[in-house]
Amino acid sequence: MKVHYRGSRFYIDDSDLESKSTFSLPGQLFALQSGELKSSAPVLTLPVGN
């Protein structure tokens, strides 16, 4: 993962999984907030017997 910021490049080494997961969390949170909410009816399961 690398980012170009104000004329410099910053990166996280591929083997540094802890840092990569930490920095991916805000991106996931922003993606959740920006999504459109879909309302759906609840799923109801009824037993069918003879």
Residue frames relative to the residue before (quaternion, step in Angstrom):
aa qw qx qy qz dx dy dz
M 1.0000 0.0000 0.0000 0.0000 0.00 0.00 0.00
K 0.0895 0.7911 -0.6014 0.0671 3.59 -0.79 1.00
V 0.1543 -0.7794 0.6062 0.0368 3.52 -1.18 0.77
H 0.2667 -0.7274 0.6108 0.1631 3.54 -1.04 0.86
Y 0.1071 0.8029 -0.5724 0.1277 3.60 -0.60 1.15
R 0.8578 -0.1184 0.0280 0.4993 3.57 -0.73 1.19
G 0.7719 -0.3967 0.1871 0.4602 3.52 0.79 1.06
S 0.6990 0.3864 -0.2749 0.5353 3.61 1.25 0.06
R 0.3094 -0.7290 0.5780 0.1966 3.53 -1.25 0.46
F 0.1103 -0.7750 0.6215 0.0298 3.51 -0.97 0.96
Y 0.0074 0.8124 -0.5827 0.0224 3.57 -1.02 0.71
I 0.2785 -0.6948 0.6325 0.1989 3.50 -1.39 0.35
D 0.4867 -0.6783 0.4722 0.2829 3.54 -0.80 1.01
D 0.5806 -0.6201 0.4066 0.3362 3.58 -1.03 0.80
S 0.6831 0.4909 -0.2986 0.4508 3.60 1.05 -0.57
D 0.6083 0.5508 -0.3518 0.4503 3.62 1.25 -0.20
L 0.0965 -0.8565 0.5063 0.0265 3.56 0.41 1.26
E 0.6122 0.5600 -0.3569 0.4293 3.60 1.04 -0.66
S 0.6822 0.4667 -0.2877 0.4838 3.61 0.89 -0.89
K 0.6447 0.5275 -0.3283 0.4454 3.59 0.96 -0.82
S 0.6776 0.4736 -0.3052 0.4726 3.59 0.92 -0.82
T 0.6213 0.5427 -0.3388 0.4523 3.60 1.06 -0.71
F 0.7267 0.4276 -0.2479 0.4771 3.60 0.88 -0.89
S 0.6288 0.5219 -0.3579 0.4518 3.61 1.13 -0.31
L 0.5293 0.6620 -0.3997 0.3490 3.61 1.17 -0.47
P 0.6769 0.4686 -0.3340 0.4590 3.68 0.74 -0.83
G 0.6257 0.5401 -0.3432 0.4461 3.60 1.01 -0.70
Q 0.6561 0.4972 -0.3054 0.4786 3.56 1.01 -0.79
L 0.6451 0.5186 -0.3209 0.4603 3.59 1.00 -0.77
F 0.6483 0.4994 -0.3174 0.4791 3.59 0.97 -0.80
A 0.6371 0.5242 -0.3315 0.4576 3.59 1.00 -0.76
L 0.6453 0.5111 -0.3229 0.4670 3.58 1.01 -0.75
Q 0.6837 0.4914 -0.2877 0.4565 3.58 0.96 -0.85
S 0.7113 0.4697 -0.2734 0.4457 3.60 0.98 -0.71
G 0.5499 0.6321 -0.3965 0.3753 3.59 1.21 -0.28
E 0.4792 -0.6484 0.5127 0.2950 3.51 -1.22 0.59
L 0.4009 -0.7193 0.5167 0.2345 3.54 -0.89 0.96
K 0.1695 -0.7685 0.6108 0.0874 3.55 -0.93 0.93
S 0.2384 -0.7571 0.5883 0.1547 3.53 -0.79 0.96
S 0.0051 0.7953 -0.6056 0.0275 3.53 -0.89 0.90
A 0.5435 -0.6106 0.4639 0.3416 3.53 -1.16 0.58
P 0.5472 -0.6156 0.4447 0.3519 3.57 -1.08 0.62
V 0.4040 -0.6851 0.5471 0.2608 3.56 -1.11 0.64
L 0.0970 -0.8000 0.5921 0.0056 3.52 -0.78 1.09
T 0.1369 -0.7924 0.5921 0.0524 3.57 -0.76 1.06
L 0.0898 -0.7999 0.5934 0.0072 3.54 -0.76 1.10
P 0.4524 -0.6727 0.5003 0.3042 3.58 -0.96 0.75
V 0.2110 -0.7561 0.6082 0.1181 3.54 -1.06 0.79
G 0.0110 0.8240 -0.5643 0.0504 3.57 -0.58 1.12
N 0.5253 -0.6226 0.4792 0.3269 3.53 -1.30 0.27
